[in-house]
């Protein structure tokens, strides 16, 4: 029996042709979509502006000196802060290995372009110095957090939360252990300078209330500036336990020396370790009857003008 050759029907042929056109059309659509995405990613409506300059030129342009934050641990924070004041929009700051400063000024983009960019471009995780109390949402995303996680950190701050120590940032529920381990060397939380802080800054320290904060400012004025952080314990009710709870959060910038060996008695008596007219006059009398090389705290102690407690506290002071 001779075999009959199968002949496809007209409907099958029509379906096969339609399927072929569908496959080709789908491939063409994918090609066009990828091309459009690449175009959007490349331009994002308007290309970003990028400046690459050496650090010395950045200092000159931004009007910042090295001791004000350019160079060293505070370089990125200092420049970023300055850019936020001088620029007309958000800036992104980074450093190259050869010491150059890279400043990127993102151009405004449409929501559609941003959506395509986020969906197509792999997110690049960066590591740079940041203060968790001031870092922006955009910078947090660059550090590896999702937008939702970054917003949670901002919400915590807006509700009055403050990261005093690096370990405080690690305790946040959106900061994974692996993320904290990577970012810990880059966390830069400035310490409170007890010679520059106001009452609000002192009040923000752990264990310090409004009354103690006001006393810290008042005592600094009486001393004409703290000579060392330990002088805080000379304030009434400021004990060792309270000091130990914040000593790692504070610093003490140099204060001008107190003109102890040149002030008249009526000014000298206002010093917190002199207090009385009698002691002030005795110090002036001692100065008038002893050579300058004897103008030392131990000399006043030996002469019976100061008590041991007064002498101990004066030794902490920078006297001129």
Buried (B, 14 or more C-beta within 10 A) or exposed (E): EEEEEEEEEEEEEEEEEEEEEEEEEEEEEEEEEEEEBEEBBEEBEEEEEEBEBEBEEBBEBBEBEEEBBBBEEBBBBBBBBBBBEEEEEBBBBBBEEEEBBBBBBBEEBEEEBBEBBEEEEEEEEEEBBBBBBBBBBEBBBBBBBEEEBBBBBBEBBEEEBEBBEBEBBBEBEBBBEEBBEBBEEBBBBBEBEBBEBEBEBBBBBEEBEEEBBEBBBEBBEEBBBBBEBEBBEBBEEBEEEBBEEBEEBBBBEEBEBBEBBEBEBEEBBEBBBBEEEEBBBBBBEBBEEBEEEBBBBEBBBEBEBBEEEBBBBBBBBBBE
